[in-house]
Amino acid sequence: MKPLYVTRSFLPPLGEYVSYLEKVWKSGVITNDGPIVKEFEKKFAEYSDSKHALAVANGTLALQIAIRALKMKGEIITTPFSFVATSSSIIWEGCKPVFADINPDTLNINPEEIRKKISKNTAGILAVHVYGNPCDVDEINSIAKKYKIGVVYDACHAMGIEYKGKPLFKYGDISVTSLHATKIINTGEGGMLFTENRHTARQIELLRNFGYKNYKIYALGINAKMSELNAALGLASIKYVNKIYNYRKNIFNYYRKLLSGNTAIRYQKFTGKQNYSYYPVIFESEKIKNAVVKSLNARNIFPREYFSPSLEYLYDKKIKCRIANDISKRILCLPLSAYIKKNEIELITSIVNKGCR
């Protein structure tokens, strides 16, 4: 069989994408905050009920710009259970990541652990909605208010998720999402920042464009603009978001059905609605997980050990976040996309179940 990877990028009908490209050719504008980018931002703001949605070239730059826009300097408390960009963006901005351990059920950063890490040098909190599972935003907001520090949410997995009836992108001083090829809706490469604060939005606009406006330099910025070609792909795709959700939901539930008798695995505890971005499985042991991965690879199936290793280990070999370190050794995201077929799920789950006996 052809290789089956952890995901496959959703692509809209080619003709629909081409129709947007024709507008680009007609305008002659390829970049620099063109009309297609503006239309995409407007659609995304409407979809997420956000006052300000600002497109950038990728999700990592979105994190870096968020840190700089909030003028965070010093230590930023974050989770070790995330993709490396969460911590590397902190370091690129001249700050220090301070890792707080996670809740073993939700896999999100534990507010009680955040409190333990607060110091006079704490500049902010960068929390992750892991696999789209909402953080304890109420507790995190309470901590931030008490210590007068900013909050950035890495919401790269959280498209379409709500918390207490409100889109998750609306929480925090800034929320960011990724529009990378692996995400539910993608622009090939891309990202988006969300804020309810007008001044913060203006800062983001400056920072993504060299700090440059009206032929003057107002800030130390970077080139993080999204191109018209990338935004066109997003515009052609976003109308399919509900169809994608429904397909993924059916596949997710089929996985659950076929793995329901497997007592050697457990799942993340969700606090509300899911968007079915991933299918993470926590194995009873690292040994079982490794054996399952080997068996899947032998059949040309490539899941992802996502997230592994614990980010703390990359910067400090003395492991303090023991829960994150343990989970990172036993977690595996099984293939899930808008294209995967039921017979492929049947093959994957048969291999997983056999490997857990």
C-alpha positions as CSV (number, residue, x, y, z in Angstrom):
1,M,0.0,0.0,0.0
2,K,1.0,3.6,-0.4
3,P,2.5,5.3,2.6
4,L,-0.1,6.4,5.1
5,Y,1.1,9.3,7.2
6,V,-0.2,10.9,10.4
7,T,-2.2,13.3,8.3
8,R,-2.8,14.5,4.7
9,S,-3.3,18.1,3.8
10,F,-6.8,19.1,2.8
11,L,-6.9,20.6,-0.6
12,P,-10.0,22.3,-2.1
13,P,-11.1,21.6,-5.7
14,L,-8.3,22.9,-7.9
15,G,-10.6,25.0,-10.0
16,E,-11.8,26.9,-7.0
17,Y,-8.3,27.7,-5.9
18,V,-7.5,28.8,-9.5
19,S,-10.4,31.2,-9.4
20,Y,-8.8,33.1,-6.5
21,L,-5.4,33.0,-8.3
22,E,-7.0,34.6,-11.3
23,K,-7.9,37.5,-9.0
24,V,-4.3,37.7,-7.9
25,W,-3.1,37.8,-11.5
26,K,-5.7,40.5,-12.4
27,S,-4.6,42.7,-9.4
28,G,-0.9,42.1,-9.9
29,V,-0.6,42.2,-6.1
30,I,1.3,39.2,-4.7
31,T,2.1,40.4,-1.1
32,N,2.2,43.4,1.2
33,D,-1.3,43.1,2.8
34,G,-3.1,42.6,-0.5
35,P,-6.9,42.2,-1.1
36,I,-6.9,38.4,-0.8
37,V,-5.2,38.5,2.5
38,K,-7.6,41.1,3.8
39,E,-10.6,39.0,2.6
40,F,-9.2,35.9,4.3
41,E,-8.6,37.8,7.6
42,K,-12.2,39.1,7.4
43,K,-13.6,35.6,6.9
44,F,-11.5,34.2,9.7
45,A,-12.5,37.0,12.1
46,E,-16.2,36.3,11.3
47,Y,-15.7,32.5,11.7
48,S,-13.9,32.9,15.1
49,D,-16.0,35.9,16.3
50,S,-12.8,37.9,16.8
51,K,-12.4,41.6,16.6
52,H,-9.0,41.3,15.0
53,A,-7.6,38.4,13.0
54,L,-4.2,39.1,11.5
55,A,-2.5,36.7,9.0
56,V,1.2,35.9,9.1
57,A,3.6,33.6,7.2
58,N,3.6,30.8,9.8
59,G,2.5,29.9,13.3
60,T,6.0,30.2,14.8
61,L,6.3,33.8,13.7
62,A,2.8,34.3,15.1
63,L,4.1,33.2,18.5
64,Q,7.2,35.4,18.3
65,I,5.2,38.4,17.3
66,A,2.7,37.8,20.1
67,I,5.5,37.8,22.7
68,R,7.0,41.0,21.2
69,A,3.7,42.7,20.9
70,L,3.0,42.2,24.6
71,K,6.6,43.4,25.4
72,M,7.4,40.2,27.4
73,K,11.0,40.3,28.7
74,G,12.4,37.8,31.1
75,E,10.8,34.4,32.0
76,I,7.8,33.0,30.3
77,I,6.0,30.1,31.9
78,T,5.1,27.4,29.4
79,T,4.3,23.7,28.9
80,P,7.0,21.1,28.1
81,F,4.3,19.1,26.3
82,S,4.1,20.8,22.9
83,F,5.8,21.1,19.6
84,V,9.3,22.6,19.8
85,A,8.2,26.0,18.3
86,T,6.3,26.8,21.5
87,S,9.6,27.0,23.5
88,S,11.9,28.0,20.6
89,S,9.8,31.1,19.9
90,I,10.4,32.2,23.5
91,I,14.1,31.8,23.1
92,W,14.2,33.6,19.7
93,E,12.6,36.6,21.4
94,G,15.3,36.7,24.1
95,C,13.2,35.3,26.9
96,K,13.6,32.2,29.0
97,P,11.1,29.3,28.9
98,V,10.2,28.1,32.4
99,F,8.4,24.8,32.2
100,A,5.4,23.9,34.4
101,D,4.2,20.4,34.4
102,I,0.9,19.2,32.9
103,N,-2.4,17.7,34.1
104,P,-2.1,13.9,33.4
105,D,-5.7,13.7,32.2
106,T,-6.2,16.9,30.0
107,L,-2.5,17.0,29.0
108,N,-2.7,20.8,29.4
109,I,-0.4,22.9,31.6
110,N,-1.5,22.7,35.2
111,P,-2.4,26.1,36.8
112,E,-1.1,24.9,40.2
113,E,2.3,24.2,38.6
114,I,2.2,27.7,37.0
115,R,1.8,29.2,40.5
116,K,4.8,27.4,41.7
117,K,6.9,28.8,38.9
118,I,6.0,32.5,39.3
119,S,9.0,34.7,40.2
120,K,10.0,38.3,40.1
121,N,11.3,37.6,36.6
122,T,8.0,36.2,35.2
123,A,7.0,38.2,32.1
124,G,4.1,36.1,31.0
125,I,2.4,32.8,30.4
126,L,2.4,30.9,27.1
127,A,-0.1,28.0,27.4
128,V,-1.1,25.4,24.8
129,H,-4.6,24.0,24.1
130,V,-3.2,20.5,23.5
131,Y,-4.9,18.7,20.6
132,G,-7.5,21.4,20.8
133,N,-8.4,20.7,24.4
134,P,-9.2,24.0,26.2
135,C,-6.7,25.0,29.0
136,D,-8.1,26.0,32.3
137,V,-8.4,29.6,31.0
138,D,-10.3,30.8,34.0
139,E,-7.5,29.8,36.4
140,I,-4.8,31.1,34.1
141,N,-6.5,34.4,33.7
142,S,-6.8,34.7,37.5
143,I,-3.0,34.1,37.9
144,A,-2.2,36.6,35.1
145,K,-4.4,39.3,36.7
146,K,-2.9,38.7,40.2
147,Y,0.7,39.0,38.9
148,K,-0.1,41.5,36.2
149,I,1.4,39.5,33.4
150,G,0.3,38.8,29.8
151,V,-1.1,35.5,28.5
152,V,-0.6,34.1,25.0
153,Y,-2.4,31.0,24.0
154,D,-0.9,28.6,21.4
155,A,-4.2,27.6,19.9
156,C,-2.6,25.9,16.9
157,H,-4.9,22.8,17.3
158,A,-8.0,24.7,18.4
159,M,-9.8,25.8,15.3
160,G,-13.6,25.6,15.8
161,I,-13.3,24.9,19.6
162,E,-15.5,26.9,22.0
163,Y,-15.2,27.3,25.8
164,K,-18.2,28.4,27.7
165,G,-20.0,29.3,24.5
166,K,-17.2,31.5,23.3
167,P,-14.6,30.7,20.6
168,L,-11.3,29.7,22.2
169,F,-9.4,32.1,20.0
170,K,-11.0,35.0,22.0
171,Y,-9.2,34.1,25.2
172,G,-5.9,35.5,26.4
173,D,-4.3,38.8,25.4
174,I,-3.4,37.1,22.1
175,S,-4.2,33.7,20.7
176,V,-2.4,32.3,17.8
177,T,-3.1,29.5,15.4
178,S,-1.2,27.7,12.7
179,L,-2.4,27.3,9.1
180,H,0.4,24.8,8.3
181,A,-0.3,22.0,5.8
182,T,-1.0,19.6,8.6
183,K,-3.9,21.7,10.1
184,I,-7.6,21.3,9.5
185,I,-7.6,24.3,7.3
186,N,-4.3,25.3,5.8
187,T,-2.6,27.9,3.6
188,G,0.4,25.6,2.9
189,E,2.4,27.7,5.4
190,G,0.7,30.3,7.5
191,G,-0.6,31.5,10.8
192,M,-3.1,33.9,12.4
193,L,-3.1,36.0,15.5
194,F,-6.3,37.0,17.3
195,T,-6.9,39.8,19.8
196,E,-9.8,41.8,21.1
197,N,-7.5,44.8,21.8
198,R,-7.2,47.4,19.1
199,H,-3.9,48.7,20.3
200,T,-2.4,45.2,20.4
201,A,-3.7,44.6,16.8
202,R,-2.0,47.7,15.6
203,Q,1.2,46.5,17.2
204,I,0.9,43.2,15.4
205,E,0.4,44.9,12.1
206,L,3.6,46.9,12.6
207,L,5.7,43.9,13.8
208,R,4.7,41.6,10.9
209,N,5.8,44.3,8.4
210,F,9.3,45.3,9.5
211,G,7.8,47.8,12.0
212,Y,7.2,49.9,8.9
213,K,4.2,52.1,8.1
214,N,3.7,55.2,5.9
215,Y,7.4,55.2,5.0
216,K,8.5,55.4,8.6
217,I,9.9,52.8,11.1
218,Y,8.0,52.6,14.3
219,A,9.2,49.3,15.8
220,L,11.7,46.5,15.5
221,G,9.7,44.3,13.2
222,I,10.2,41.3,11.0
223,N,8.9,40.2,7.6
224,A,6.1,37.9,8.6
225,K,3.5,38.8,6.0
226,M,1.3,36.2,4.4
227,S,1.3,36.2,0.6
228,E,-1.8,36.4,-1.6
229,L,-1.1,32.9,-2.9
230,N,-1.2,31.4,0.5
231,A,-4.3,33.4,1.5
232,A,-6.0,32.2,-1.7
233,L,-5.6,28.6,-0.6
234,G,-7.2,29.5,2.8
235,L,-10.1,31.2,1.2
236,A,-10.8,28.3,-1.2
237,S,-10.7,25.9,1.8
238,I,-12.5,27.6,4.7
239,K,-16.0,27.0,3.3
240,Y,-15.3,23.3,3.6
241,V,-14.5,23.4,7.4
242,N,-17.8,21.9,8.6
243,K,-17.6,19.1,6.0
244,I,-14.0,18.4,7.2
245,Y,-15.1,18.3,10.9
246,N,-17.9,15.9,10.2
247,Y,-15.7,13.5,8.2
248,R,-13.0,13.6,10.9
249,K,-15.6,13.1,13.6
250,N,-16.9,9.9,11.9
251,I,-13.4,8.6,11.6
252,F,-12.5,9.5,15.2
253,N,-15.6,7.6,16.4
254,Y,-14.7,4.6,14.2
255,Y,-11.3,4.5,15.8
256,R,-12.9,4.5,19.3
257,K,-15.3,1.7,18.4
258,L,-12.5,-0.5,17.0
259,L,-10.2,0.2,20.0
260,S,-12.9,0.1,22.6
261,G,-11.8,-3.3,24.1
262,N,-8.1,-2.4,24.3
263,T,-7.2,-2.0,28.0
264,A,-3.5,-1.2,27.3
265,I,-4.4,2.3,26.0
266,R,-6.1,5.4,27.4
267,Y,-7.2,8.8,26.1
268,Q,-6.8,12.4,26.9
269,K,-9.8,13.8,28.9
270,F,-11.5,16.5,26.9
271,T,-13.3,19.4,28.7
272,G,-15.7,20.1,26.0
273,K,-16.3,20.0,22.2
274,Q,-13.6,18.4,20.1
275,N,-12.5,19.3,16.6
276,Y,-11.0,15.9,15.8
277,S,-7.6,17.4,14.8
278,Y,-5.7,14.4,16.1
279,Y,-6.2,10.8,17.4
280,P,-3.8,10.6,20.3
281,V,-3.4,7.3,22.2
282,I,-1.5,6.9,25.5
283,F,-0.1,3.4,25.8
284,E,0.4,1.5,29.0
285,S,4.2,1.5,28.5
286,E,6.8,2.9,26.2
287,K,7.8,-0.7,25.3
288,I,4.3,-1.4,23.9
289,K,4.2,1.9,22.0
290,N,7.5,1.2,20.4
291,A,6.4,-2.3,19.3
292,V,3.2,-0.9,17.8
293,V,5.1,1.8,15.9
294,K,7.5,-0.8,14.5
295,S,4.6,-3.0,13.3
296,L,2.8,0.0,11.8
297,N,5.9,1.2,10.0
298,A,6.4,-2.3,8.6
299,R,3.0,-1.9,6.8
300,N,4.0,1.6,5.4
301,I,1.9,3.4,8.1
302,F,3.6,6.3,9.9
303,P,2.0,7.7,13.0
304,R,3.7,10.4,15.0
305,E,5.1,10.4,18.5
306,Y,3.6,13.7,19.1
307,F,4.8,15.3,21.4
308,S,8.1,13.6,22.1
309,P,10.5,14.3,23.7
310,S,9.3,16.5,26.5
311,L,10.6,20.0,25.6
312,E,12.2,20.4,29.1
313,Y,14.6,17.6,28.1
314,L,15.9,19.7,25.2
315,Y,17.1,22.5,27.5
316,D,17.7,20.8,30.9
317,K,18.6,17.1,31.3
318,K,17.4,17.3,35.0
319,I,13.7,16.4,34.5
320,K,11.4,18.2,36.8
321,C,8.1,17.9,34.8
322,R,7.7,14.2,35.5
323,I,4.2,13.9,34.1
324,A,5.0,15.5,30.8
325,N,8.2,13.4,30.5
326,D,6.3,10.2,31.2
327,I,3.4,10.9,28.8
328,S,5.8,12.0,26.0
329,K,7.3,8.5,26.0
330,R,4.0,6.7,25.7
331,I,1.9,9.0,23.4
332,L,1.2,8.3,19.7
333,C,-1.0,10.1,17.2
334,L,-2.6,7.7,14.8
335,P,-3.3,8.7,11.2
336,L,-6.3,11.0,10.8
337,S,-7.3,13.2,7.9
338,A,-10.2,14.2,5.7
339,Y,-9.2,11.5,3.2
340,I,-8.4,8.4,5.3
341,K,-10.7,5.4,4.6
342,K,-12.5,3.1,7.0
343,N,-10.6,0.1,5.7
344,E,-7.3,1.9,6.5
345,I,-8.6,2.5,10.1
346,E,-9.5,-1.2,10.3
347,L,-5.9,-2.1,9.4
348,I,-4.3,0.4,11.8
349,T,-6.5,-0.7,14.7
350,S,-5.9,-4.4,14.1
351,I,-2.2,-3.7,14.3
352,V,-2.6,-1.6,17.5
353,N,-4.8,-4.2,19.2
354,K,-2.5,-7.1,18.3
355,G,0.6,-5.1,19.6
356,C,-1.1,-4.5,22.9
357,R,-1.9,-8.2,23.7
